[in-house]
Amino acid sequence: MSWQVRSLVASGNIDKAAIFNSEGTSVWASSPGFTVAPAEIQAVVASFADKEDVKKVQSEGFHVASEKFITLKSDDRSLYGKKGKEGVVIVKTKQAILVAHYPESVQPGSAATTVEQLGDYLIKVGY
């Protein structure tokens, strides 16, 4: 899975990324220095399972790599967050969770498209 992390970063729309199994219990690949704490990824996993009209993550935000993000989007597949002009795009596939950070210089839509397309590809090949 490390080539997927490299492809996200090589796109120029993402500056760091990590891939976890869908339960959030194992890191499959990660950019150097990008550490998502176990409690942080477990909160992400819980957000995908939350079926309330207003999810907890929508009212409280979430943390990635010790930074707090305000939730922009949260559904069964995707979780988007923003902190100032930077943000994160998280996409769940059948077997994986992609966590990608984009810097201030990247438009959120470009980052989301990049990560969502990799998510689509992984779903297509059974991941």
Salt bridges, closest charged atoms under 4 A:
ASP15 OD1 - HIS101 ND1 2.66
GLU67 OE1 - LYS83 NZ 3.01
ASP75 OD2 - LYS73 NZ 3.67
ASP76 OD1 - LYS51 NZ 3.10
GLU86 OE2 - HIS101 NE2 2.80
GLU116 OE1 - ARG77 NE 2.79
ASP120 OD1 - ARG77 NH2 2.73
